[in-house]
């Protein structure tokens, strides 16, 4: 277990690093017009700077440099290098809008490079269904599939103010606790630095109006890459968590519980797109956070609700473990609750809105006449609420 100051000092310095650089990055974004403009799919009303991930990455690096693990641990240095590449790719995507194919290829190459450098992969189920070590023929494609899935799931929840940054803080904190409990000092400091670095950004993103930035694809890809390495570290045969497996803890259920909402909501959205004959990568407004907004929740309310649901899954997993449930039962409980909080909840809430007479329509753009004229023609006797929600037409 790491010393308290070994953890808290990097976290505090990461916090200060992000806090210091945030206004400077904001100024550059405004000067260079590096902003995310409103459209029919997005929820903001005005252009918002979109390179906040650079500020958070800077904070993480400052935190790690204070502990010197970035220089003393080759694996951490390589991970930071990979995160830097992903930051660059994500930032370019924010500016130029890369195709999904290009992004997927780059993500796969980065993951394969990290697997090769660290000589590790998701190659151990730690007793789940009686399986421990699995062959490379299974572990390598499984690792690529799982990690690329995690990277994109975290990217796709970046839809309302504070959601992706709040989730990354929660997940990083949970991983810091598990790594510290199992004696993995390097990963503990990395997770703590990430948690510290994201806090100032979260506060600006949720409560700032003039100081608000989006974390952007650059930031979500950085955190997705880091989270992927956390998962590999836990589910590798070289995992320091091994002594805890004999105590009945399910490492696979634990990891799945941490990623419950991002992963299962992404699966739900992509499944529905395919069912409706669309590309699974085509953007729309059918994510869980869009539903909460349609139900009348604020951005902050939506963020807190979804984070609470995800934390509920993690807490339920922990309770099942403490009550002596087998690893298999822990997994089934996590899967069932994850489906309940995504698939079932979305279907129930959507049908309830329809029964109450609420119909949601999306226009081609945000100009009022392109929304109101068709709506008035289709619903001449109903109350119509525009997306800017401050004008009512009857």
Kinemage of the C-alpha trace (Angstrom):
@kinemage 1
@onewidth
@group {chain A} dominant
@subgroup {mainchain}
@vectorlist {calphas} color= white
{ca unk a 1} P 0.000 0.000 0.000
{ca unk a 2} L 1.367 3.375 -1.028
{ca unk a 3} L 2.165 6.071 1.499
{ca unk a 4} L -0.589 8.691 1.850
{ca unk a 5} L 1.644 11.530 0.680
{ca unk a 6} L 2.806 9.471 -2.302
{ca unk a 7} L -0.797 9.582 -3.514
{ca unk a 8} L -2.116 12.942 -2.346
{ca unk a 9} L 0.793 15.134 -3.504
{ca unk a 10} L 0.609 14.060 -7.182
{ca unk a 11} L -3.192 14.442 -7.054
{ca unk a 12} L -2.945 17.972 -5.626
{ca unk a 13} L -0.261 19.040 -8.099
{ca unk a 14} L -2.309 17.579 -10.967
{ca unk a 15} L -5.260 19.642 -9.719
{ca unk a 16} L -3.124 22.796 -9.607
{ca unk a 17} L -1.636 22.059 -13.035
{ca unk a 18} L -5.045 21.842 -14.706
{ca unk a 19} L -6.316 24.842 -12.753
{ca unk a 20} L -3.341 26.942 -13.895
{ca unk a 21} L -3.341 25.982 -17.577
{ca unk a 22} L -7.119 25.937 -18.124
{ca unk a 23} L -7.585 29.696 -18.750
{ca unk a 24} L -4.575 29.729 -21.073
{ca unk a 25} L -5.939 26.864 -23.175
{ca unk a 26} L -9.357 28.561 -23.168
{ca unk a 27} L -7.831 31.793 -24.495
{ca unk a 28} L -6.022 29.950 -27.293
{ca unk a 29} L -9.195 28.062 -28.255
{ca unk a 30} L -11.180 31.289 -28.523
{ca unk a 31} L -8.436 33.080 -30.482
{ca unk a 32} L -8.087 30.201 -32.961
{ca unk a 33} L -11.844 29.529 -33.122
{ca unk a 34} L -11.360 25.942 -31.924
{ca unk a 35} L -14.974 25.568 -30.841
{ca unk a 36} L -17.841 23.104 -31.050
{ca unk a 37} L -20.745 24.774 -32.838
{ca unk a 38} L -24.396 24.006 -32.003
{ca unk a 39} L -26.386 21.780 -34.338
{ca unk a 40} L -29.500 19.628 -34.200
{ca unk a 41} L -27.681 16.746 -32.478
{ca unk a 42} L -25.945 18.814 -29.796
{ca unk a 43} L -27.347 20.283 -26.628
{ca unk a 44} L -25.415 23.542 -26.260
{ca unk a 45} L -26.859 26.870 -27.485
{ca unk a 46} L -23.591 28.625 -28.315
{ca unk a 47} L -20.121 27.727 -29.617
{ca unk a 48} L -17.973 26.217 -26.848
{ca unk a 49} L -14.162 25.732 -26.909
{ca unk a 50} L -13.456 22.057 -27.440
{ca unk a 51} L -9.814 21.400 -26.501
{ca unk a 52} L -10.210 21.005 -22.739
{ca unk a 53} L -8.524 17.613 -22.908
{ca unk a 54} L -5.179 19.364 -23.372
{ca unk a 55} L -5.555 21.071 -19.989
{ca unk a 56} L -6.400 17.809 -18.226
{ca unk a 57} L -3.529 15.940 -19.889
{ca unk a 58} L -1.156 18.701 -18.762
{ca unk a 59} L -2.387 18.288 -15.181
{ca unk a 60} L -1.878 14.515 -15.269
{ca unk a 61} L 1.697 14.913 -16.524
{ca unk a 62} L 2.466 17.482 -13.801
{ca unk a 63} L 1.178 15.092 -11.146
{ca unk a 64} L 3.228 12.190 -12.468
{ca unk a 65} L 6.401 14.269 -12.786
{ca unk a 66} L 6.116 15.206 -9.117
{ca unk a 67} L 6.362 11.539 -8.146
{ca unk a 68} L 9.016 10.717 -10.747
{ca unk a 69} L 7.245 7.491 -11.717
{ca unk a 70} L 6.989 8.691 -15.314
{ca unk a 71} L 10.779 8.556 -15.518
{ca unk a 72} L 11.359 5.556 -13.248
{ca unk a 73} L 8.641 3.355 -14.778
{ca unk a 74} L 9.051 2.624 -18.515
{ca unk a 75} L 5.469 1.319 -18.726
{ca unk a 76} L 4.052 4.616 -17.427
{ca unk a 77} L 6.251 6.635 -19.792
{ca unk a 78} L 5.009 4.538 -22.722
{ca unk a 79} L 1.402 4.937 -21.567
{ca unk a 80} L 1.798 8.718 -21.365
{ca unk a 81} L 3.298 8.667 -24.856
{ca unk a 82} L 0.300 6.690 -26.121
{ca unk a 83} L -2.067 9.104 -24.379
{ca unk a 84} L -0.267 12.003 -26.067
{ca unk a 85} L -0.812 10.399 -29.464
{ca unk a 86} L -4.490 9.870 -28.654
{ca unk a 87} L -4.760 13.479 -27.485
{ca unk a 88} L -3.393 14.608 -30.841
{ca unk a 89} L -5.713 12.306 -32.806
{ca unk a 90} L -8.754 13.337 -30.774
{ca unk a 91} L -7.963 17.034 -31.104
{ca unk a 92} L -7.569 16.665 -34.866
{ca unk a 93} L -10.901 14.826 -34.888
{ca unk a 94} L -12.521 17.710 -32.985
{ca unk a 95} L -11.228 20.176 -35.582
{ca unk a 96} L -11.370 18.207 -38.846
{ca unk a 97} L -13.901 15.460 -38.035
{ca unk a 98} L -12.007 12.251 -38.857
{ca unk a 99} L -13.878 9.232 -40.191
{ca unk a 100} L -14.705 6.408 -37.722
{ca unk a 101} L -12.506 4.034 -39.734
{ca unk a 102} L -9.382 6.158 -39.313
{ca unk a 103} L -10.021 6.524 -35.602
{ca unk a 104} L -10.589 2.806 -35.103
{ca unk a 105} L -7.384 1.905 -36.940
{ca unk a 106} L -5.353 4.336 -34.823
{ca unk a 107} L -6.963 3.106 -31.603
{ca unk a 108} L -6.232 -0.534 -32.479
{ca unk a 109} L -2.607 0.268 -33.343
{ca unk a 110} L -2.105 2.160 -30.068
{ca unk a 111} L -3.597 -0.686 -28.017
{ca unk a 112} L -1.473 -3.292 -29.830
{ca unk a 113} L 1.641 -1.179 -29.250
{ca unk a 114} L 0.928 -0.911 -25.518
{ca unk a 115} L 0.290 -4.653 -25.311
{ca unk a 116} L 3.619 -5.331 -27.035
{ca unk a 117} L 5.611 -2.848 -24.935
{ca unk a 118} L 4.176 -4.051 -21.625
{ca unk a 119} L 4.008 -7.737 -22.594
{ca unk a 120} L 0.545 -7.924 -21.063
{ca unk a 121} L -3.047 -8.418 -22.121
{ca unk a 122} L -6.423 -9.471 -20.741
{ca unk a 123} L -5.335 -13.089 -20.403
{ca unk a 124} L -6.769 -14.174 -17.056
{ca unk a 125} L -10.391 -14.465 -15.891
{ca unk a 126} L -9.298 -15.169 -12.301
{ca unk a 127} L -11.593 -18.130 -11.682
{ca unk a 128} L -14.685 -16.938 -13.550
{ca unk a 129} L -16.450 -20.105 -14.836
{ca unk a 130} L -13.405 -21.990 -13.594
{ca unk a 131} L -11.150 -20.242 -16.130
{ca unk a 132} L -7.823 -18.692 -15.229
{ca unk a 133} L -5.160 -18.246 -17.924
{ca unk a 134} L -6.400 -18.047 -21.520
{ca unk a 135} L -4.331 -18.489 -24.675
{ca unk a 136} L -2.906 -15.634 -26.718
{ca unk a 137} L -5.172 -16.607 -29.619
{ca unk a 138} L -8.091 -15.533 -27.431
{ca unk a 139} L -6.519 -12.907 -25.170
{ca unk a 140} L -5.069 -10.668 -27.900
{ca unk a 141} L -8.295 -10.155 -29.913
{ca unk a 142} L -10.269 -9.997 -26.651
{ca unk a 143} L -7.981 -7.240 -25.340
{ca unk a 144} L -8.232 -5.237 -28.559
{ca unk a 145} L -12.030 -5.582 -28.639
{ca unk a 146} L -12.480 -4.715 -24.951
{ca unk a 147} L -10.080 -1.780 -24.813
{ca unk a 148} L -11.212 -0.159 -28.061
{ca unk a 149} L -14.774 -0.628 -26.838
{ca unk a 150} L -13.954 1.107 -23.543
{ca unk a 151} L -12.220 3.995 -25.336
{ca unk a 152} L -15.247 4.626 -27.531
{ca unk a 153} L -17.800 4.078 -24.766
{ca unk a 154} L -16.180 6.825 -22.694
{ca unk a 155} L -16.073 9.030 -25.772
{ca unk a 156} L -19.790 8.525 -26.456
{ca unk a 157} L -20.984 9.591 -22.998
{ca unk a 158} L -19.490 13.040 -23.567
{ca unk a 159} L -22.885 14.591 -24.306
{ca unk a 160} L -23.822 16.875 -21.423
{ca unk a 161} L -21.804 19.191 -19.206
{ca unk a 162} L -19.847 17.296 -16.578
{ca unk a 163} L -20.851 13.760 -17.546
{ca unk a 164} L -17.635 12.447 -19.105
{ca unk a 165} L -15.381 14.355 -16.678
{ca unk a 166} L -17.522 13.354 -13.692
{ca unk a 167} L -17.486 9.739 -14.792
{ca unk a 168} L -13.702 9.783 -15.327
{ca unk a 169} L -13.226 11.218 -11.830
{ca unk a 170} L -15.410 8.497 -10.311
{ca unk a 171} L -13.744 5.680 -12.252
{ca unk a 172} L -10.209 6.960 -11.602
{ca unk a 173} L -10.956 7.235 -7.877
{ca unk a 174} L -12.320 3.684 -7.750
{ca unk a 175} L -9.309 2.319 -9.607
{ca unk a 176} L -6.969 4.261 -7.310
{ca unk a 177} L -8.597 2.578 -4.307
{ca unk a 178} L -8.323 -0.932 -5.758
{ca unk a 179} L -4.734 -0.414 -6.917
{ca unk a 180} L -3.722 0.995 -3.544
{ca unk a 181} L -5.366 -1.895 -1.715
{ca unk a 182} L -3.452 -4.392 -3.852
{ca unk a 183} L -0.098 -2.645 -3.542
{ca unk a 184} L 0.223 -1.361 -7.114
{ca unk a 185} L 1.828 1.984 -6.260
{ca unk a 186} L 2.539 3.052 -9.844
{ca unk a 187} L -1.053 2.603 -11.028
{ca unk a 188} L -2.359 4.137 -7.794
{ca unk a 189} L -0.421 7.356 -8.408
{ca unk a 190} L -1.482 7.420 -12.074
{ca unk a 191} L -5.169 7.018 -11.178
{ca unk a 192} L -4.925 9.572 -8.356
{ca unk a 193} L -3.231 12.093 -10.666
{ca unk a 194} L -5.982 11.593 -13.235
{ca unk a 195} L -8.666 12.123 -10.587
{ca unk a 196} L -6.966 15.285 -9.338
{ca unk a 197} L -6.450 16.696 -12.831
{ca unk a 198} L -10.073 16.268 -13.912
{ca unk a 199} L -11.637 18.122 -10.941
{ca unk a 200} L -10.894 21.736 -12.047
{ca unk a 201} L -12.076 20.925 -15.546
{ca unk a 202} L -15.294 19.394 -14.167
{ca unk a 203} L -16.014 22.521 -12.117
{ca unk a 204} L -15.468 24.816 -15.106
{ca unk a 205} L -17.490 22.531 -17.370
{ca unk a 206} L -20.502 22.376 -15.049
{ca unk a 207} L -20.532 25.744 -13.296
{ca unk a 208} L -18.554 28.010 -15.603
{ca unk a 209} L -20.294 29.959 -18.333
{ca unk a 210} L -17.509 32.098 -19.732
{ca unk a 211} L -14.837 29.593 -18.626
{ca unk a 212} L -16.555 26.446 -19.925
{ca unk a 213} L -14.707 24.137 -22.295
{ca unk a 214} L -15.598 20.721 -23.612
{ca unk a 215} L -13.081 17.971 -22.937
{ca unk a 216} L -13.412 16.987 -26.592
{ca unk a 217} L -12.469 13.744 -28.277
{ca unk a 218} L -8.869 14.488 -27.323
{ca unk a 219} L -9.688 14.293 -23.623
{ca unk a 220} L -12.025 11.299 -23.811
{ca unk a 221} L -9.523 9.316 -25.887
{ca unk a 222} L -6.810 10.113 -23.331
{ca unk a 223} L -8.935 8.834 -20.462
{ca unk a 224} L -10.208 5.887 -22.476
{ca unk a 225} L -6.627 4.800 -23.185
{ca unk a 226} L -5.656 5.145 -19.543
{ca unk a 227} L -8.748 3.243 -18.340
{ca unk a 228} L -7.950 0.482 -20.822
{ca unk a 229} L -4.520 0.054 -19.281
{ca unk a 230} L -6.111 -0.091 -15.837
{ca unk a 231} L -8.288 -2.960 -17.050
{ca unk a 232} L -5.324 -4.795 -18.597
{ca unk a 233} L -3.361 -4.351 -15.375
{ca unk a 234} L -6.187 -5.913 -13.343
{ca unk a 235} L -7.093 -8.756 -15.726
{ca unk a 236} L -3.537 -9.709 -16.665
{ca unk a 237} L -1.939 -12.875 -15.327
{ca unk a 238} L 0.712 -10.568 -13.795
{ca unk a 239} L -1.938 -8.615 -11.884
{ca unk a 240} L -1.052 -7.572 -8.323
{ca unk a 241} L -4.695 -8.257 -7.469
{ca unk a 242} L -4.025 -12.010 -7.482
{ca unk a 243} L -3.933 -12.431 -3.672
{ca unk a 244} L -7.466 -11.054 -3.427
{ca unk a 245} L -8.957 -13.572 -5.837
{ca unk a 246} L -8.720 -16.325 -3.236
{ca unk a 247} L -10.940 -14.177 -1.028
{ca unk a 248} L -13.805 -14.548 -3.513
{ca unk a 249} L -13.549 -11.168 -5.201
{ca unk a 250} L -14.623 -11.175 -8.845
{ca unk a 251} L -12.241 -9.016 -10.840
{ca unk a 252} L -14.155 -9.367 -14.115
{ca unk a 253} L -17.470 -8.352 -12.456
{ca unk a 254} L -15.691 -5.448 -10.738
{ca unk a 255} L -14.281 -4.085 -13.996
{ca unk a 256} L -17.634 -4.473 -15.752
{ca unk a 257} L -19.393 -2.695 -12.883
{ca unk a 258} L -17.087 0.330 -13.172
{ca unk a 259} L -17.895 0.646 -16.892
{ca unk a 260} L -21.563 -0.340 -16.554
{ca unk a 261} L -23.357 2.725 -17.939
{ca unk a 262} L -20.879 3.713 -20.693
{ca unk a 263} L -20.528 0.162 -22.021
{ca unk a 264} L -24.135 -0.996 -21.817
{ca unk a 265} L -25.581 2.283 -23.064
{ca unk a 266} L -23.198 2.130 -26.034
{ca unk a 267} L -24.277 -1.461 -26.740
{ca unk a 268} L -27.945 -0.409 -26.530
{ca unk a 269} L -27.520 2.587 -28.842
{ca unk a 270} L -25.515 0.685 -31.454
{ca unk a 271} L -27.934 -2.254 -31.344
{ca unk a 272} L -30.924 0.024 -31.949
{ca unk a 273} L -29.151 1.772 -34.827
{ca unk a 274} L -28.486 -1.566 -36.511
{ca unk a 275} L -32.093 -2.696 -35.943
{ca unk a 276} L -33.308 0.486 -37.628
{ca unk a 277} L -31.008 -0.061 -40.593
{ca unk a 278} L -28.488 2.642 -39.678
{ca unk a 279} L -24.743 2.516 -39.256
{ca unk a 280} L -23.824 1.742 -35.631
{ca unk a 281} L -21.498 4.759 -35.789
{ca unk a 282} L -24.042 7.266 -37.111
{ca unk a 283} L -24.576 10.057 -34.539
{ca unk a 284} L -28.022 10.605 -33.045
{ca unk a 285} L -29.742 11.662 -29.818
{ca unk a 286} L -30.700 8.301 -28.327
{ca unk a 287} L -28.154 8.039 -25.524
{ca unk a 288} L -29.228 7.819 -21.915
{ca unk a 289} L -28.163 11.408 -21.225
{ca unk a 290} L -30.405 12.626 -24.064
{ca unk a 291} L -33.342 10.846 -22.412
{ca unk a 292} L -32.723 12.587 -19.096
{ca unk a 293} L -32.638 15.960 -20.858
{ca unk a 294} L -35.935 15.149 -22.586
{ca unk a 295} L -37.393 14.217 -19.190
{ca unk a 296} L -36.637 17.768 -18.039
{ca unk a 297} L -33.403 17.229 -16.126
{ca unk a 298} L -30.740 19.937 -16.216
{ca unk a 299} L -27.211 19.102 -17.379
{ca unk a 300} L -26.056 18.885 -13.758
{ca unk a 301} L -29.082 16.781 -12.838
{ca unk a 302} L -28.462 14.449 -15.764
{ca unk a 303} L -24.807 14.060 -14.835
{ca unk a 304} L -25.542 13.302 -11.184
{ca unk a 305} L -28.338 10.869 -12.070
{ca unk a 306} L -26.204 8.816 -14.463
{ca unk a 307} L -23.184 8.812 -12.155
{ca unk a 308} L -25.452 7.685 -9.309
{ca unk a 309} L -26.790 4.826 -11.430
{ca unk a 310} L -23.257 3.698 -12.285
{ca unk a 311} L -22.134 3.970 -8.667
{ca unk a 312} L -25.197 1.934 -7.684
{ca unk a 313} L -23.988 -0.893 -9.923
{ca unk a 314} L -20.506 -0.780 -8.346
{ca unk a 315} L -21.984 -0.694 -4.837
{ca unk a 316} L -24.306 -3.613 -5.578
{ca unk a 317} L -21.362 -5.625 -6.887
{ca unk a 318} L -19.395 -4.888 -3.706
{ca unk a 319} L -22.329 -5.903 -1.488
{ca unk a 320} L -22.768 -9.163 -3.403
{ca unk a 321} L -19.057 -9.896 -2.940
{ca unk a 322} L -19.221 -9.140 0.778
{ca unk a 323} L -22.286 -11.380 1.149
{ca unk a 324} L -20.286 -14.285 -0.235
{ca unk a 325} L -21.701 -14.529 -3.751
{ca unk a 326} L -19.644 -16.588 -6.163
{ca unk a 327} L -17.733 -14.839 -8.942
{ca unk a 328} L -20.317 -16.038 -11.455
{ca unk a 329} L -23.214 -14.676 -9.392
{ca unk a 330} L -21.388 -11.351 -8.987
{ca unk a 331} L -21.097 -11.137 -12.774
{ca unk a 332} L -24.754 -11.989 -13.389
{ca unk a 333} L -25.855 -9.372 -10.854
{ca unk a 334} L -23.705 -6.696 -12.544
{ca unk a 335} L -25.008 -7.606 -16.015
{ca unk a 336} L -28.640 -7.673 -14.857
{ca unk a 337} L -28.411 -4.314 -13.090
{ca unk a 338} L -26.535 -2.751 -16.023
{ca unk a 339} L -29.260 -3.869 -18.443
{ca unk a 340} L -31.911 -2.604 -16.034
{ca unk a 341} L -30.336 0.863 -15.787
{ca unk a 342} L -29.847 1.231 -19.536
{ca unk a 343} L -32.016 -0.933 -21.810
{ca unk a 344} L -35.023 -1.333 -19.506
{ca unk a 345} L -34.981 2.172 -18.048
{ca unk a 346} L -34.683 3.804 -21.471
{ca unk a 347} L -37.553 1.744 -22.916
{ca unk a 348} L -39.793 2.385 -19.892
{ca unk a 349} L -39.138 6.139 -19.751
{ca unk a 350} L -39.588 6.546 -23.506
{ca unk a 351} L -42.938 4.741 -23.482
{ca unk a 352} L -44.081 6.751 -20.463
{ca unk a 353} L -43.331 10.012 -22.304
{ca unk a 354} L -45.302 8.799 -25.307
{ca unk a 355} L -48.288 7.885 -23.125
{ca unk a 356} L -48.218 11.365 -21.655
{ca unk a 357} L -48.544 12.771 -25.168
{ca unk a 358} L -44.968 14.028 -25.504
{ca unk a 359} L -43.554 13.666 -29.011
{ca unk a 360} L -39.935 14.551 -29.692
{ca unk a 361} L -38.988 15.702 -33.193
{ca unk a 362} L -35.578 16.737 -34.515
{ca unk a 363} L -35.124 19.450 -37.143
{ca unk a 364} L -32.411 19.672 -39.757
{ca unk a 365} L -30.771 22.619 -38.008
{ca unk a 366} L -31.386 25.002 -35.105
{ca unk a 367} L -32.989 27.865 -37.044
{ca unk a 368} L -36.456 28.528 -35.650
{ca unk a 369} L -38.434 28.482 -38.887
{ca unk a 370} L -37.114 25.042 -39.871
{ca unk a 371} L -38.455 23.685 -36.597
{ca unk a 372} L -41.635 25.674 -36.043
{ca unk a 373} L -43.284 25.636 -39.471
{ca unk a 374} L -43.361 21.818 -39.820
{ca unk a 375} L -44.301 21.453 -36.142
{ca unk a 376} L -47.208 23.906 -36.387
{ca unk a 377} L -48.458 22.089 -39.467
{ca unk a 378} L -48.285 18.678 -37.807
{ca unk a 379} L -49.551 19.745 -34.355
{ca unk a 380} L -51.779 22.813 -34.905
{ca unk a 381} L -53.616 22.466 -31.576
{ca unk a 382} L -50.785 21.430 -29.296
{ca unk a 383} L -48.165 23.114 -27.152
{ca unk a 384} L -44.847 23.241 -29.003
{ca unk a 385} L -41.538 23.690 -27.205
{ca unk a 386} L -38.449 24.546 -29.242
{ca unk a 387} L -34.998 23.212 -28.453
{ca unk a 388} L -33.920 26.553 -27.014
{ca unk a 389} L -36.657 25.961 -24.401
{ca unk a 390} L -37.295 29.622 -23.667
{ca unk a 391} L -39.993 30.186 -26.309
{ca unk a 392} L -43.425 28.594 -26.208
{ca unk a 393} L -45.830 28.514 -29.139
{ca unk a 394} L -49.448 27.466 -28.942
